[in-house]
Amino acid sequence: MKIATRDWTAQIDRMPGAASFRVFGNVTVTNSAHTPRLVRSEIQDKPCDLRLDLQIDTSGIGLTVLTEKHVEYKSTDIPDITSVSIYFEDKLLVCINEILITD
């Protein structure tokens, strides 16, 4: 399955009361019932690179139409990383090398 994505951002938010780490972007799915989600991969093979897996969940009946959906991974655990790799079906989809830091 081929998938289109765009506008990926990784952010470490260190603001008091809102400290978190998040990765977000847009994914184009082929059916309106498909819901993309990012999950932390069980495979973490590089110490400074967080690996996330993009999964597509299907629920119910939807229209067969290209639909752009926002997807986000958020954690209160702020990792010490310099990049994020996102995989889909065990293939590298995107690599984010710039982490936005909000102090």
MDAnalysis code that builds the backbone (N, CA, C; Angstrom):
import MDAnalysis as mda
import numpy as np

u = mda.Universe.empty(309, n_residues=103, atom_resindex=np.repeat(np.arange(103), 3), trajectory=True)
u.add_TopologyAttr("name", ["N", "CA", "C"] * 103)
u.add_TopologyAttr("resid", np.arange(1, 104))
u.add_TopologyAttr("resname", ["MET", "LYS", "ILE", "ALA", "THR", "ARG", "ASP", "TRP", "THR", "ALA", "GLN", "ILE", "ASP", "ARG", "MET", "PRO", "GLY", "ALA", "ALA", "SER", "PHE", "ARG", "VAL", "PHE", "GLY", "ASN", "VAL", "THR", "VAL", "THR", "ASN", "SER", "ALA", "HIS", "THR", "PRO", "ARG", "LEU", "VAL", "ARG", "SER", "GLU", "ILE", "GLN", "ASP", "LYS", "PRO", "CYS", "ASP", "LEU", "ARG", "LEU", "ASP", "LEU", "GLN", "ILE", "ASP", "THR", "SER", "GLY", "ILE", "GLY", "LEU", "THR", "VAL", "LEU", "THR", "GLU", "LYS", "HIS", "VAL", "GLU", "TYR", "LYS", "SER", "THR", "ASP", "ILE", "PRO", "ASP", "ILE", "THR", "SER", "VAL", "SER", "ILE", "TYR", "PHE", "GLU", "ASP", "LYS", "LEU", "LEU", "VAL", "CYS", "ILE", "ASN", "GLU", "ILE", "LEU", "ILE", "THR", "ASP"])
u.atoms.positions = np.array([
    [0.838, -1.177, 0.000],
    [0.000, 0.000, 0.000],
    [0.886, 1.244, 0.000],
    [0.663, 2.121, -0.929],
    [1.408, 3.370, -1.001],
    [0.646, 4.428, -0.209],
    [1.385, 5.291, 0.464],
    [0.745, 6.296, 1.306],
    [1.438, 7.639, 1.120],
    [0.656, 8.707, 1.125],
    [1.197, 10.059, 0.987],
    [1.092, 10.781, 2.328],
    [2.146, 11.517, 2.658],
    [2.171, 12.271, 3.909],
    [2.808, 13.626, 3.662],
    [2.594, 14.555, 4.622],
    [3.250, 15.859, 4.503],
    [3.208, 16.583, 5.845],
    [3.974, 17.667, 5.923],
    [3.976, 18.587, 7.070],
    [4.323, 17.927, 8.411],
    [5.392, 17.152, 8.441],
    [5.790, 16.486, 9.678],
    [6.565, 17.440, 10.584],
    [6.281, 17.388, 11.879],
    [6.967, 18.190, 12.885],
    [7.179, 17.354, 14.134],
    [8.348, 17.481, 14.720],
    [8.642, 16.871, 16.026],
    [8.945, 18.014, 16.985],
    [8.342, 17.985, 18.171],
    [8.471, 19.103, 19.111],
    [8.666, 18.600, 20.531],
    [9.649, 19.204, 21.192],
    [9.827, 19.016, 22.633],
    [9.348, 20.304, 23.285],
    [8.304, 20.187, 24.090],
    [7.717, 21.341, 24.773],
    [8.145, 21.281, 26.237],
    [8.958, 22.227, 26.647],
    [9.458, 22.254, 28.030],
    [8.765, 23.324, 28.875],
    [7.665, 23.856, 28.388],
    [6.931, 24.877, 29.125],
    [6.367, 24.279, 30.416],
    [6.467, 24.999, 31.522],
    [5.930, 24.486, 32.790],
    [4.443, 24.149, 32.679],
    [4.094, 22.987, 33.183],
    [2.703, 22.555, 33.157],
    [2.276, 21.881, 31.869],
    [3.074, 21.972, 30.829],
    [2.708, 21.370, 29.541],
    [3.851, 20.561, 28.951],
    [4.807, 20.185, 29.770],
    [5.986, 19.471, 29.278],
    [5.573, 18.182, 28.564],
    [5.973, 18.081, 27.302],
    [5.615, 16.898, 26.523],
    [6.487, 16.817, 25.271],
    [6.383, 15.686, 24.621],
    [7.037, 15.457, 23.340],
    [5.945, 15.028, 22.377],
    [5.956, 15.603, 21.171],
    [4.952, 15.189, 20.197],
    [5.496, 15.242, 18.778],
    [4.922, 14.388, 17.969],
    [5.230, 14.315, 16.542],
    [3.884, 14.349, 15.835],
    [3.777, 15.209, 14.816],
    [2.500, 15.286, 14.116],
    [2.706, 15.603, 12.640],
    [1.703, 15.255, 11.851],
    [1.738, 15.494, 10.419],
    [0.398, 15.150, 9.806],
    [0.348, 15.144, 8.493],
    [-0.883, 14.829, 7.761],
    [-0.657, 13.598, 6.899],
    [-1.656, 12.713, 6.887],
    [-1.599, 11.474, 6.131],
    [-2.818, 11.425, 5.218],
    [-2.610, 11.087, 3.957],
    [-3.716, 10.924, 3.022],
    [-4.080, 9.446, 2.972],
    [-5.321, 9.136, 3.359],
    [-5.810, 7.759, 3.338],
    [-6.772, 7.595, 2.167],
    [-7.008, 6.353, 1.750],
    [-7.825, 6.091, 0.567],
    [-9.296, 5.835, 0.878],
    [-9.650, 5.852, 2.161],
    [-11.028, 5.620, 2.558],
    [-11.311, 6.475, 3.787],
    [-12.478, 7.114, 3.826],
    [-12.788, 8.010, 4.940],
    [-12.928, 7.278, 6.269],
    [-13.079, 5.960, 6.252],
    [-13.171, 5.178, 7.488],
    [-11.800, 4.798, 8.040],
    [-10.742, 5.049, 7.303],
    [-9.391, 4.721, 7.757],
    [-8.881, 5.819, 8.683],
    [-8.305, 5.411, 9.805],
    [-7.776, 6.360, 10.782],
    [-6.297, 6.069, 11.000],
    [-5.427, 7.018, 10.665],
    [-3.998, 6.806, 10.903],
    [-3.653, 7.091, 12.359],
    [-2.648, 6.380, 12.866],
    [-2.148, 6.664, 14.215],
    [-0.676, 6.313, 14.284],
    [0.028, 7.034, 15.148],
    [1.453, 6.801, 15.370],
    [1.631, 6.096, 16.702],
    [2.436, 5.044, 16.707],
    [2.743, 4.314, 17.942],
    [4.251, 4.132, 18.039],
    [4.735, 4.085, 19.259],
    [6.165, 3.846, 19.477],
    [6.484, 2.418, 19.064],
    [7.466, 2.268, 18.225],
    [7.856, 0.956, 17.729],
    [8.528, 0.134, 18.823],
    [8.328, -1.156, 18.762],
    [9.034, -2.044, 19.684],
    [10.520, -2.082, 19.341],
    [10.850, -1.774, 18.108],
    [12.242, -1.739, 17.654],
    [12.787, -0.323, 17.858],
    [13.725, -0.181, 18.753],
    [14.417, 1.091, 18.983],
    [15.905, 0.807, 18.825],
    [16.384, 0.793, 17.579],
    [17.733, 0.330, 17.280],
    [18.815, 1.412, 17.261],
    [18.424, 2.687, 17.352],
    [19.419, 3.758, 17.373],
    [19.180, 4.611, 18.611],
    [20.205, 4.858, 19.410],
    [20.001, 5.530, 20.701],
    [19.476, 6.964, 20.616],
    [19.805, 7.712, 19.590],
    [19.361, 9.116, 19.493],
    [18.232, 9.308, 18.487],
    [17.676, 8.205, 17.994],
    [16.610, 8.261, 17.004],
    [15.394, 7.519, 17.542],
    [14.275, 8.223, 17.669],
    [13.035, 7.592, 18.094],
    [12.352, 7.006, 16.873],
    [11.993, 5.736, 16.950],
    [11.311, 5.082, 15.838],
    [9.826, 4.960, 16.164],
    [8.989, 5.472, 15.260],
    [7.538, 5.377, 15.388],
    [6.990, 4.596, 14.202],
    [5.896, 3.886, 14.430],
    [5.223, 3.158, 13.360],
    [3.904, 3.842, 13.042],
    [3.641, 4.062, 11.764],
    [2.363, 4.577, 11.311],
    [1.458, 3.387, 11.044],
    [0.324, 3.369, 11.709],
    [-0.648, 2.301, 11.519],
    [-1.944, 2.904, 11.002],
    [-2.629, 2.154, 10.160],
    [-3.907, 2.593, 9.614],
    [-4.987, 1.660, 10.159],
    [-5.887, 2.227, 10.967],
    [-6.992, 1.465, 11.523],
    [-8.224, 1.647, 10.648],
    [-8.958, 0.555, 10.446],
    [-10.185, 0.604, 9.668],
    [-11.350, 0.331, 10.602],
    [-12.312, 1.246, 10.620],
    [-13.492, 1.045, 11.456],
    [-14.738, 1.474, 10.692],
    [-15.640, 0.567, 10.525],
    [-16.892, 0.892, 9.856],
    [-16.765, 0.973, 8.348],
    [-17.795, 1.523, 7.755],
    [-17.868, 1.666, 6.311],
    [-17.656, 3.132, 5.969],
    [-16.794, 3.383, 5.019],
    [-16.516, 4.757, 4.625],
    [-16.548, 4.917, 3.120],
    [-16.356, 6.127, 2.708],
    [-16.321, 6.436, 1.283],
    [-14.927, 6.165, 0.722],
    [-14.860, 5.614, -0.470],
    [-13.588, 5.393, -1.138],
    [-13.192, 6.696, -1.809],
    [-12.525, 7.521, -1.033],
    [-12.127, 8.844, -1.492],
    [-10.851, 9.227, -0.756],
    [-9.942, 9.918, -1.428],
    [-8.719, 10.373, -0.767],
    [-9.093, 11.382, 0.308],
    [-8.658, 11.100, 1.530],
    [-8.998, 11.938, 2.675],
    [-7.734, 12.241, 3.460],
    [-7.477, 13.511, 3.700],
    [-6.298, 13.895, 4.478],
    [-6.691, 13.969, 5.950],
    [-5.895, 13.291, 6.789],
    [-6.174, 13.260, 8.222],
    [-4.922, 13.624, 9.005],
    [-5.149, 14.330, 10.097],
    [-4.068, 14.719, 11.003],
    [-3.740, 13.520, 11.888],
    [-2.459, 13.304, 12.137],
    [-2.028, 12.212, 13.010],
    [-1.020, 12.777, 13.996],
    [-1.055, 12.266, 15.242],
    [-0.172, 12.805, 16.274],
    [0.236, 11.712, 17.260],
    [1.493, 11.773, 17.659],
    [2.016, 10.953, 18.749],
    [2.393, 11.927, 19.852],
    [1.932, 11.671, 21.074],
    [2.238, 12.577, 22.176],
    [2.588, 11.767, 23.406],
    [3.611, 12.255, 24.127],
    [4.071, 11.573, 25.330],
    [4.549, 12.606, 26.347],
    [4.303, 12.333, 27.613],
    [4.833, 13.212, 28.658],
    [6.273, 12.846, 28.987],
    [6.722, 11.700, 28.499],
    [8.121, 11.292, 28.633],
    [8.910, 12.001, 27.539],
    [9.794, 12.902, 27.919],
    [10.560, 13.662, 26.934],
    [11.878, 12.938, 26.669],
    [12.002, 12.316, 25.487],
    [13.211, 11.551, 25.183],
    [14.381, 12.464, 24.824],
    [15.582, 11.935, 24.991],
    [16.800, 12.648, 24.615],
    [17.180, 12.178, 23.212],
    [16.566, 12.797, 22.218],
    [16.751, 12.353, 20.835],
    [17.139, 13.520, 19.934],
    [17.671, 13.181, 18.773],
    [18.023, 14.198, 17.777],
    [17.249, 14.012, 16.471],
    [16.533, 12.892, 16.343],
    [15.752, 12.655, 15.131],
    [14.623, 11.661, 15.409],
    [13.656, 11.652, 14.501],
    [12.517, 10.729, 14.575],
    [12.383, 10.057, 13.224],
    [12.260, 8.740, 13.226],
    [12.031, 7.976, 11.998],
    [10.639, 7.369, 12.068],
    [9.865, 7.556, 11.003],
    [8.515, 7.022, 10.954],
    [8.469, 5.942, 9.878],
    [8.006, 4.768, 10.276],
    [7.944, 3.612, 9.386],
    [6.501, 3.233, 9.111],
    [6.255, 2.768, 7.893],
    [4.953, 2.235, 7.513],
    [5.188, 0.905, 6.823],
    [4.592, -0.152, 7.363],
    [4.778, -1.510, 6.848],
    [6.262, -1.861, 6.745],
    [7.006, -1.548, 7.804],
    [8.441, -1.840, 7.940],
    [9.334, -1.146, 6.907],
    [8.828, -0.095, 6.287],
    [9.636, 0.698, 5.353],
    [9.686, 2.135, 5.855],
    [10.876, 2.734, 5.764],
    [11.039, 4.113, 6.213],
    [10.173, 5.031, 5.367],
    [9.322, 5.782, 6.043],
    [8.419, 6.707, 5.370],
    [8.972, 8.123, 5.399],
    [9.438, 8.541, 6.574],
    [9.974, 9.896, 6.727],
    [10.949, 9.914, 7.898],
    [11.936, 10.801, 7.775],
    [12.899, 11.008, 8.858],
    [12.895, 12.497, 9.190],
    [12.635, 12.815, 10.441],
    [12.617, 14.205, 10.901],
    [13.929, 14.452, 11.631],
    [14.761, 15.323, 11.077],
    [16.076, 15.583, 11.650],
    [16.151, 16.873, 12.452],
    [15.105, 17.671, 12.422],
    [15.077, 18.906, 13.205],
    [13.964, 18.827, 14.234],
    [14.342, 18.872, 15.505],
    [13.377, 18.818, 16.600],
    [13.144, 20.243, 17.086],
    [11.902, 20.687, 17.025],
    [11.529, 22.012, 17.510],
    [11.485, 21.968, 19.037],
    [12.198, 22.887, 19.695],
    [12.222, 22.913, 21.160],
    [11.568, 24.207, 21.628],
    [10.549, 24.062, 22.481],
    [9.832, 25.194, 23.037],
    [10.190, 25.284, 24.512],
    [10.845, 26.386, 24.908],
    [11.246, 26.581, 26.316],
    [10.311, 27.547, 27.010],
])
